[in-house]
Amino acid sequence: MKLQASDFSAAAHMVLELVCPRTATRLSEPWSVMDDTDEAKAYREAAERFALSAMHVFFALHITRTIQGRRKVLDLACGSGGVLAIVAQLNPEIEFIGVDLSEKMLEEAEGHIRPLGLTNVRLVKGDICRLDFPEAKGADGFLCTFSMHHLPGIEILRGLFLAVRQNLPPQGAIFFGDLCHLKSERSIRFIAETENRGAPGVYLEDSLNSLRAAYFRDDIEALRREFLPETKLHTTFPARFLYVLKTKSVALPPSAQRAIAREYDHLSLANQAVFQKIQWLFRLGGLW
């Protein structure tokens, strides 16, 4: 196998992330609710073309393994519905409630989900840190993907963990997955630019802002220990730029395995390579 210069550069950044001290600090995003129509549309379109689409399929695989046997699952801060649409197709026997505070993102999610003919999805506007809307009652599963970094401060994030704890029934399922803060600005720029090469400017800038706004692993681990000790936290390794916090997984039935394989086949060859890389890095971090 012929190695490219980019392979050596990526390896160098991973080593630096592993051995160097932290120099970066968390910076909240310039906005917390994506209510600009052009921004919401650009986010959805770019997510379908670039690295985020591979991450959506990867998360959908592990979500499906986590929520088997549940009846009603809330997708907190569902955004444009990229993950929600895949997971709902993979689990037609489960009712899904997509929740977001942004009306524009809910409109994008509706446009994403409606053409698929899904009858097991509803979308509602609601505060994910309160879960005081009627549709939240009776949920036995909670998802949140690529959204927690949008929350402006640790106390608000703490409110989300508390709300889930208060509403989670015994044996309830949890899957949280998001960006994890890297140690240096150099690593942040490297990840954003290499994984989104060719993306429109608004999407690349959003990726940089999101990586800078991500919470550190220690922040997530402290909240896990306080509120959701039944879960386990995994990160990519050695560069911790993604994390998954979840309850136990179960084996997938053959029908779900075939459906996941079809989703993978729909990815471009470049995004299939991204999927494989993420899978490998998470396996190094203990997630199988």
C-alpha positions in Angstrom: 0.0 0.0 0.0 1.4 3.4 -1.0 1.3 6.0 1.7 0.4 9.6 0.9 1.8 12.7 2.5 -1.6 13.2 4.1 -1.3 9.9 5.9 1.9 11.0 7.6 0.4 14.4 8.5 -2.6 12.7 10.0 -0.4 10.3 12.0 1.7 13.3 13.2 -1.4 15.1 14.5 -2.6 12.0 16.3 0.7 11.6 18.0 0.7 15.2 19.0 -2.8 14.9 20.4 -1.7 11.9 22.5 1.5 13.3 24.0 1.2 17.1 24.0 -0.4 19.2 26.7 -3.7 21.0 26.2 -3.3 24.5 24.8 -6.8 25.0 23.3 -9.8 26.3 25.2 -13.5 25.9 24.5 -15.1 28.7 22.6 -18.9 28.8 22.4 -20.4 29.0 18.9 -21.5 32.5 17.6 -25.0 31.1 17.6 -26.9 28.5 19.6 -30.0 28.0 17.5 -29.7 27.7 13.7 -32.6 29.7 12.5 -31.1 31.2 9.3 -32.7 29.5 6.3 -29.6 29.5 4.2 -27.4 28.2 7.0 -29.9 25.4 7.7 -30.1 24.4 4.1 -26.3 24.5 3.6 -25.8 22.4 6.6 -28.2 19.7 5.4 -26.9 19.6 1.9 -23.2 19.5 2.9 -24.0 16.9 5.5 -25.3 14.6 2.8 -22.1 15.0 0.7 -19.2 15.3 3.0 -17.7 13.5 6.0 -20.7 14.0 8.3 -22.8 11.6 6.2 -20.4 8.8 7.0 -20.6 9.7 10.7 -24.4 9.6 10.5 -24.3 6.1 9.2 -21.8 5.0 11.8 -23.9 6.5 14.6 -27.0 5.0 13.2 -25.4 1.5 13.3 -24.6 1.9 17.0 -27.8 3.6 17.9 -29.8 0.7 16.4 -27.7 -1.8 18.5 -28.5 0.3 21.6 -32.3 0.9 21.2 -33.4 -2.7 20.3 -36.6 -3.5 22.1 -37.6 0.1 22.9 -41.0 1.6 22.0 -40.6 5.3 22.0 -37.3 7.2 21.4 -36.6 10.9 21.6 -34.0 12.4 19.3 -32.9 15.5 21.2 -31.8 18.4 19.0 -32.5 16.4 15.9 -31.4 19.2 13.6 -32.0 18.5 9.9 -32.9 14.9 10.6 -29.9 13.2 9.0 -29.4 10.6 11.8 -33.1 10.5 12.7 -34.1 9.5 9.1 -31.6 6.7 8.9 -32.4 5.3 12.4 -36.2 5.5 11.8 -35.9 3.5 8.6 -33.7 0.9 10.3 -36.2 0.6 13.2 -39.8 0.8 11.8 -41.3 -0.8 15.0 -40.1 2.1 17.2 -41.8 5.5 17.5 -39.4 8.4 17.1 -39.9 12.0 18.3 -37.5 14.5 16.8 -37.1 17.5 19.0 -35.4 20.8 18.2 -35.7 24.5 19.3 -35.0 25.8 15.8 -38.1 26.0 13.5 -35.9 26.3 10.4 -34.1 23.0 11.3 -37.4 21.3 11.9 -38.5 22.5 8.5 -35.3 21.0 7.0 -35.9 17.8 8.9 -39.5 17.6 7.6 -38.2 18.0 4.1 -35.7 15.3 4.7 -38.1 12.8 6.3 -41.4 13.3 4.4 -40.1 12.0 1.0 -39.1 8.8 2.7 -42.7 8.0 3.6 -41.8 7.4 7.3 -44.9 6.9 9.5 -43.0 6.3 12.8 -41.5 9.9 13.1 -43.0 13.0 14.6 -41.2 16.4 14.9 -41.9 18.8 17.7 -40.4 22.1 18.8 -39.2 21.8 22.4 -36.4 22.6 24.9 -34.1 19.5 25.2 -32.9 20.8 28.6 -36.4 20.6 30.1 -38.3 17.8 28.4 -41.6 19.3 29.6 -43.6 18.9 26.4 -46.3 16.2 26.2 -44.5 14.1 23.5 -41.7 13.4 25.9 -43.9 11.3 28.2 -43.4 7.6 28.0 -40.1 7.7 26.2 -37.8 4.8 27.0 -34.9 5.9 24.8 -32.9 9.1 24.3 -30.6 10.1 21.5 -28.5 13.2 21.0 -26.0 13.4 18.1 -23.8 16.2 17.0 -25.8 18.7 19.1 -24.4 19.0 22.6 -21.5 21.3 21.4 -24.2 23.8 20.4 -25.1 24.3 24.1 -23.3 27.5 25.2 -22.1 26.4 28.7 -21.5 23.5 30.9 -24.4 24.3 33.2 -26.8 24.1 30.3 -25.3 20.8 29.3 -25.6 19.7 32.9 -29.3 20.6 32.6 -29.7 18.2 29.6 -28.1 15.3 31.5 -30.4 16.0 34.5 -33.5 16.1 32.3 -32.6 12.8 30.7 -31.9 11.3 34.2 -35.3 12.5 35.5 -37.2 11.0 32.5 -35.2 7.8 31.9 -37.1 4.7 33.0 -35.4 1.6 34.3 -33.7 -0.2 31.5 -34.0 2.9 29.3 -31.6 3.3 26.4 -29.2 6.2 25.9 -27.0 7.2 23.0 -25.1 10.5 22.9 -22.5 11.1 20.3 -20.7 14.3 19.4 -17.5 16.1 18.7 -14.9 16.0 21.4 -12.6 19.0 22.0 -9.0 18.5 20.7 -6.0 19.7 22.5 -4.7 22.3 20.0 -6.0 24.8 17.5 -3.7 23.2 14.9 -5.4 19.9 15.3 -8.8 21.5 15.1 -8.0 23.2 11.8 -6.4 20.0 10.4 -9.5 17.9 11.2 -12.0 20.5 9.8 -10.1 21.1 6.6 -9.1 17.5 5.8 -12.5 16.0 6.5 -14.5 18.7 4.7 -12.3 19.4 1.7 -14.4 21.0 -1.0 -17.3 21.9 1.3 -19.0 25.3 0.9 -17.5 28.1 3.1 -20.5 28.2 5.5 -20.2 24.5 6.2 -16.4 24.6 6.7 -16.7 27.6 9.0 -19.4 25.8 10.9 -17.2 22.8 11.3 -14.4 24.9 12.8 -16.8 26.7 15.1 -18.2 23.3 16.2 -14.8 21.7 16.9 -13.9 24.8 19.0 -17.2 24.6 20.9 -17.0 20.9 21.6 -16.7 19.9 25.2 -13.6 18.1 26.6 -13.8 14.4 27.4 -13.3 15.2 31.1 -16.4 17.4 31.1 -18.5 14.6 29.6 -17.1 12.0 31.8 -17.9 14.0 34.9 -21.5 14.5 33.9 -21.7 10.8 33.0 -20.5 9.8 36.5 -23.0 12.2 38.1 -26.1 11.5 36.2 -25.8 8.4 33.9 -23.4 5.9 35.6 -25.1 3.0 33.7 -23.5 4.3 30.5 -20.0 4.0 29.2 -18.0 6.7 27.4 -15.9 5.9 24.4 -13.7 8.3 22.2 -11.8 7.9 19.0 -8.1 7.1 19.8 -5.5 8.4 19.8 -7.0 11.7 18.6 -10.1 12.2 20.7 -12.2 14.2 18.2 -15.4 12.2 18.6 -17.1 10.6 21.6 -20.0 8.2 22.2 -21.8 7.8 25.5 -24.2 4.9 25.6 -25.9 2.1 27.4 -25.3 -1.5 26.4 -25.6 -2.8 22.9 -27.2 -6.0 21.6 -26.6 -8.0 18.4 -28.6 -6.9 15.4 -31.1 -9.2 13.7 -30.2 -10.1 10.1 -32.7 -7.7 8.6 -31.1 -4.7 10.4 -27.7 -5.9 9.4 -28.8 -5.9 5.7 -30.4 -2.5 6.1 -27.2 -1.0 7.6 -25.2 -2.6 4.7 -27.4 -0.8 2.2 -26.9 2.5 4.0 -23.1 2.0 3.8 -23.4 1.1 0.1 -25.2 4.4 -0.5 -22.1 6.4 0.7 -19.6 7.6 -1.8 -16.3 5.7 -1.9 -14.7 8.6 -0.1 -17.2 8.5 2.7 -17.0 4.8 2.9 -13.3 5.3 3.7 -14.3 7.9 6.3 -16.7 5.4 7.9 -14.0 2.7 8.0 -11.5 5.2 9.5 -14.0 6.3 12.2 -14.8 2.6 13.0 -11.1 1.8 13.4 -10.4 4.8 15.6 -13.4 4.0 17.8 -12.3 0.4 18.1 -9.0 1.6 19.3 -11.0 3.5 21.9 -12.9 0.4 22.9 -16.2 0.7 21.0 -17.0 -2.4 19.0 
